[in-house]
Amino acid sequence: MESKKFSPEEPDWDKFLEQLNSDSQLEGQFSPVESTQFNELKRLVAETADALSVYDKLDCEGSWNTCMDKARERNLVEEVASNRFWSVKLFMRYAAAVIFLTLTIGGYFLIKTKFGQVVEDSVIAGGIEPGGSKARLTLSNGDTMVLDADEKGIRIDDKGISYESGGAVSSFSQEVTYATLSVPRAGQYQLVLPDGSKVWLNSESELTYPVSFKGTLRVVHLKGEGFFDVQHMVDRPFVVKSKGQDIEVLGTAFNVSAYENDGAVTTTLVRGRVQIGATGVDERFLLKPGMQALVRNGHVHVKTGVNVEEYTAWKDGVIVLEKQNIREVLKQIERWYDVEFVVGKTDLPMETMSGEVSNKLPIDVLLKGIEGQLNIKFEQNGRRFMIKN
């Protein structure tokens, strides 16, 4: 039987582990520091070997640099000299991927659980699948259409609507002046506006916009969460109106989270400049990249040095947590998996969580990771989960 090719492009984990165990004599070539790192990596690989069967559930394309960065953050790997034996290089690279896997599944905490049990139980709970491309488009003339789930987004101009892949959705009559794109729970969708600006809508969100921008302003209305990459037009500012705030930009990229049941509206700037203010208040605040504005009860609070990835990675299929409490984490899971968590009389843990998780991960794997970290239990009843200590 022909063996599988052992390469960085197509990792053969069984082959890698076999090679690792047979190359222990290479330890003699390491410095004391490298030897410590090698042994620590061996321990991690052995501890997480059973978890490799969930590797295919994750979208790891293009993640090698992230793998190595995360391994370096834990002082487990460093650059390998070019004259090292080739298998040592491969070991460092593949071990970094294993570490990334443990970091990715549940954000730094599944490494503390028994992976054999996690993998064994990692079936989709009661048919609860991760979210995907879902949306409904409503036109000002009353026409409503459910958009193709196999498509990621639509493009709109004064002639009509088409999918980004090129397929037609609908043509316009003279009576259509605006449209509303609505994304349900467990959904996301993309949109290219008439001016070429791009918008990503998250779960439980909607955007109302004109089919053709006229006048001196480009105005859209947002409910929920959206990421905007706005085309630069010096003489036609782009305005996003959401719950309790207005944002004015010329050309920039930023994320807005304006859910009705959240206490504040959060605007996080990735690129460019934006002016933001509370509705009905004259004072305006200028945001620069890495800054965030929180609008609550007519007041604006500006933060600097924000990790923008935490607030924007959702559009790329990743949930990033940075010192978030369990309530904030569960709120994201509710929207993406279309489930409900019931706390009851249980006292929720005070610990915060940090890390990254693919939004394609089965909910069972995700919840078991949380159970292992926070010492709580989830009891399922349909799409409802009761939280118990």
C-alpha positions in Angstrom: 0.0 0.0 0.0 1.5 3.3 -1.0 2.1 5.6 1.9 0.7 9.1 1.9 3.0 12.0 1.1 4.4 13.6 4.2 4.4 17.4 3.5 3.4 20.7 5.1 0.6 21.0 2.5 -1.1 17.7 3.5 -0.2 16.8 7.1 -0.1 13.0 7.8 -0.4 13.1 11.6 0.1 9.3 12.1 3.3 9.6 10.1 4.4 12.7 12.0 3.9 11.0 15.4 5.7 7.9 14.3 8.6 10.1 13.1 8.6 12.0 16.3 8.9 8.9 18.4 11.7 7.5 16.2 13.8 10.7 16.2 14.3 11.1 19.9 18.1 10.7 19.4 18.0 14.1 17.8 17.7 15.6 21.3 21.4 15.3 21.6 21.8 18.0 19.0 19.9 20.6 21.0 21.1 23.2 23.4 19.7 22.9 26.9 17.0 25.4 26.1 16.1 23.7 22.9 16.0 20.3 24.6 13.5 21.7 27.2 11.4 23.0 24.4 11.6 19.7 22.5 10.4 17.7 25.5 7.6 20.1 26.2 6.4 19.8 22.6 6.6 16.0 22.8 4.5 16.1 25.9 1.9 18.3 24.3 1.7 16.2 21.2 1.2 13.0 23.2 -1.4 14.7 25.4 -3.4 16.0 22.4 -2.9 13.1 20.0 -6.5 12.0 20.1 -7.6 15.5 19.3 -6.1 15.3 15.8 -9.1 13.5 14.6 -11.0 16.8 14.8 -8.4 18.6 12.7 -10.5 18.2 9.6 -13.3 20.2 11.2 -11.2 23.3 11.3 -10.3 25.6 8.4 -6.5 25.8 8.9 -5.6 27.1 5.5 -3.1 29.9 5.7 -2.7 29.5 9.5 1.0 28.4 9.7 2.3 31.8 10.6 -0.4 32.1 13.3 0.6 28.6 14.6 4.2 29.6 15.0 3.4 33.0 16.5 1.2 31.3 19.2 3.9 28.7 19.9 6.5 31.4 20.3 4.2 33.3 22.7 4.4 30.3 25.0 8.2 30.1 24.5 7.9 26.6 23.1 9.6 27.2 19.7 12.1 29.5 18.2 13.6 29.8 14.8 15.5 26.6 13.7 18.9 27.1 12.2 19.1 26.1 8.5 21.7 23.4 9.1 19.4 21.4 11.4 18.3 18.0 10.3 15.2 18.3 8.2 13.0 16.3 10.5 13.6 18.7 13.3 12.3 21.5 11.1 9.2 19.5 10.3 8.7 18.6 13.9 8.8 22.2 15.0 6.3 23.1 12.2 3.9 20.3 12.8 4.1 20.6 16.6 3.2 24.3 16.2 0.1 23.2 14.3 -0.8 20.8 17.1 -0.5 23.6 19.6 -2.6 25.8 17.4 -5.2 23.1 17.3 -5.4 23.0 21.1 -5.5 26.7 21.3 -8.1 27.0 18.6 -10.6 24.5 20.0 -12.1 26.6 22.8 -9.4 29.2 23.2 -6.5 27.8 25.4 -8.7 25.6 27.5 -9.4 22.3 25.8 -5.8 21.4 26.4 -6.8 20.8 30.0 -9.6 18.3 29.1 -9.5 14.7 28.2 -9.5 14.9 24.4 -10.5 11.3 24.0 -13.9 12.0 25.5 -14.3 15.2 23.6 -13.7 13.5 20.2 -15.9 10.6 21.1 -18.8 12.9 22.0 -18.2 15.4 19.2 -21.4 14.7 17.3 -23.7 17.6 16.4 -26.1 17.9 19.4 -29.7 17.3 18.3 -29.1 18.5 14.8 -27.6 21.9 15.9 -25.2 22.9 13.2 -23.0 26.0 13.0 -24.3 29.0 11.1 -23.7 29.7 7.4 -24.8 31.9 4.6 -28.4 32.9 5.3 -30.3 36.1 4.4 -33.6 37.6 3.2 -33.9 40.6 1.0 -36.9 42.9 1.2 -37.4 45.7 -1.4 -39.3 48.9 -0.9 -42.1 47.7 -3.2 -42.8 44.8 -0.8 -41.1 42.1 -2.8 -39.2 39.6 -0.5 -36.8 36.9 -1.5 -34.8 34.3 0.4 -31.2 34.4 -0.8 -29.3 31.3 -1.9 -27.5 29.7 1.0 -24.8 28.5 -1.4 -23.9 32.1 -2.1 -21.9 34.3 0.2 -23.2 37.7 -0.9 -25.0 39.9 -3.3 -24.2 43.0 -5.3 -26.7 45.8 -5.9 -26.9 48.8 -8.2 -29.7 50.8 -10.0 -30.2 48.0 -12.5 -30.9 45.2 -10.1 -29.4 42.6 -7.7 -27.0 39.8 -8.5 -25.0 37.3 -6.5 -21.3 38.0 -6.3 -20.7 34.9 -8.4 -22.6 36.6 -11.2 -26.0 34.9 -11.0 -29.1 37.2 -11.2 -31.3 37.7 -8.2 -33.8 40.3 -9.3 -34.2 43.3 -11.7 -35.6 46.6 -10.6 -38.6 48.6 -11.6 -38.9 52.4 -11.1 -40.7 52.0 -7.8 -37.8 50.4 -5.9 -35.8 53.0 -4.0 -34.3 51.0 -1.1 -33.7 47.5 0.1 -33.3 45.7 3.5 -30.9 42.8 3.9 -31.9 40.7 6.9 -29.7 38.0 8.4 -31.3 35.6 10.9 -29.6 33.8 13.8 -27.0 31.3 12.7 -26.4 33.3 9.6 -24.0 35.7 7.9 -24.1 37.5 4.5 -22.1 39.9 2.4 -23.2 42.9 0.4 -21.6 45.2 -2.2 -23.4 48.6 -2.2 -24.0 50.7 -5.3 -20.9 52.8 -4.6 -18.7 49.7 -4.3 -18.5 49.7 -0.5 -18.5 46.2 1.1 -20.6 45.2 4.1 -20.5 41.9 6.1 -23.6 41.3 8.2 -23.4 39.1 11.3 -26.2 37.0 12.8 -29.4 38.7 13.9 -28.6 41.8 11.8 -30.1 43.9 9.1 -29.0 46.8 6.8 -31.4 49.2 5.1 -29.8 51.1 2.1 -30.8 52.9 -1.1 -30.5 51.1 -4.4 -28.7 54.2 -5.7 -26.9 56.8 -3.7 -28.1 60.3 -4.5 -27.3 63.6 -3.0 -24.3 64.6 -0.9 -24.5 61.8 1.7 -24.4 58.0 1.4 -26.6 56.9 4.3 -27.4 53.4 5.5 -29.2 52.1 8.6 -27.8 49.2 10.7 -29.4 46.9 13.3 -27.2 44.3 14.8 -23.6 43.9 13.7 -21.8 44.8 10.5 -18.3 45.2 9.2 -17.9 48.1 6.7 -15.2 48.6 4.1 -16.1 51.9 2.6 -15.1 53.3 -0.8 -13.4 56.6 -0.5 -15.3 59.6 -1.9 -14.0 63.0 -0.7 -17.2 64.9 -1.6 -19.8 62.3 -0.4 -19.4 61.1 3.2 -20.7 57.7 4.1 -23.0 57.7 7.2 -24.0 54.6 9.2 -27.0 55.2 11.5 -27.5 52.7 14.3 -29.0 52.5 17.7 -28.2 55.8 19.5 -25.3 56.9 17.2 -24.2 58.2 13.8 -20.9 57.4 12.2 -19.5 59.6 9.4 -16.6 58.4 7.2 -15.0 59.1 3.8 -13.2 55.8 3.2 -12.3 53.4 5.9 -12.8 50.0 7.5 -14.6 49.5 10.8 -16.9 47.2 12.8 -20.2 48.3 14.4 -22.1 46.2 16.9 -25.5 47.7 17.7 -27.7 44.8 18.9 -30.9 45.9 20.6 -30.3 43.8 23.7 -26.7 45.0 24.3 -26.1 47.7 26.7 -23.9 49.8 24.4 -23.2 50.3 20.7 -19.5 49.5 19.9 -17.6 50.9 17.0 -14.1 49.6 16.4 -11.8 51.2 13.7 -9.5 49.1 11.6 -8.3 51.6 9.0 -8.8 55.2 8.2 -10.7 57.8 10.3 -14.3 58.1 11.5 -16.3 60.7 13.3 -18.8 59.4 15.8 -21.4 60.9 18.0 -24.5 60.0 20.0 -27.8 60.7 18.3 -29.1 64.2 19.1 -25.8 65.3 20.6 -23.6 67.8 18.7 -20.2 66.7 20.1 -18.2 64.4 17.8 -15.3 62.1 18.5 -12.5 61.3 16.0 -11.4 57.6 16.0 -8.1 56.4 14.6 -7.1 52.8 13.9 -7.0 50.7 17.0 -9.6 52.9 18.8 -13.1 52.0 19.9 -16.1 54.1 20.8 -18.8 52.8 23.2 -22.1 54.7 23.1 -24.4 54.2 26.1 -27.3 56.4 27.2 -26.3 59.3 25.0 -22.7 59.3 26.2 -19.6 58.3 24.2 -16.6 56.6 25.8 -13.4 56.2 23.7 -10.9 53.4 24.2 -7.4 53.1 22.7 -5.1 50.2 22.1 -8.0 47.8 21.2 -7.3 44.4 19.8 -9.4 45.0 16.6 -9.3 41.3 15.7 -11.5 40.4 18.6 -14.2 42.5 17.1 -13.7 41.8 13.4 -12.6 38.1 13.1 -16.2 36.9 13.0 -16.4 37.9 9.3 -13.5 35.5 8.6 -15.1 32.5 10.4 -13.2 32.9 13.7 -14.5 33.8 17.1 -11.8 35.6 19.0 -12.1 36.0 22.8 -10.0 38.3 24.9 -10.7 38.2 28.6 -14.4 37.8 28.0 -16.7 36.5 30.8 -19.0 33.5 30.3 -22.1 35.7 29.6 -20.4 37.4 26.7 -19.2 34.1 25.3 -22.6 32.4 25.5 -24.2 35.4 23.8 -22.0 34.9 20.8 -22.7 31.1 20.8 -26.5 31.8 21.0 -26.5 34.0 17.9 -24.2 31.8 15.8 -25.7 28.4 16.6 -29.3 29.6 17.2 -29.5 28.2 20.7 -30.6 29.4 24.1 -28.7 29.2 27.4 -30.7 29.2 30.7 -28.8 30.2 33.8 -31.5 29.7 36.4 -30.2 30.0 40.0 -26.7 29.0 39.0 -23.9 31.3 39.9 -21.8 31.7 36.8 -18.0 31.6 37.1 -16.1 34.9 37.3 -13.1 33.6 35.2 -12.6 35.2 31.8 -11.6 33.3 28.6 -9.2 34.2 25.9 -8.3 32.4 22.6 -9.7 31.6 19.2 -12.2 29.1 17.9 -13.4 28.3 14.4 -17.1 29.1 14.0 -17.5 25.7 12.1 -16.7 23.7 15.2 -19.5 21.4 16.4 -21.3 22.9 19.4 -20.6 19.8 21.4 -16.8 20.3 21.2 -17.1 23.9 22.0 -19.3 23.4 25.1 -17.2 20.6 26.4 -14.2 22.9 26.2 -16.1 25.4 28.3 -17.1 22.8 30.8 -13.5 21.7 31.2 -12.3 25.2 31.8 -15.0 26.6 34.0 -16.3 23.6 35.9 -19.9 23.9 34.7 -22.2 21.5 32.9 -24.6 22.0 30.0 -27.8 19.9 29.9 -29.5 20.0 26.5 -33.3 20.1 25.8 -33.7 20.7 22.1 -32.1 24.0 21.3 -32.0 25.0 24.9 -29.1 24.4 27.3 -29.5 24.6 31.1 -26.3 25.6 32.9 -25.5 23.8 36.1 -22.5 23.8 38.5 
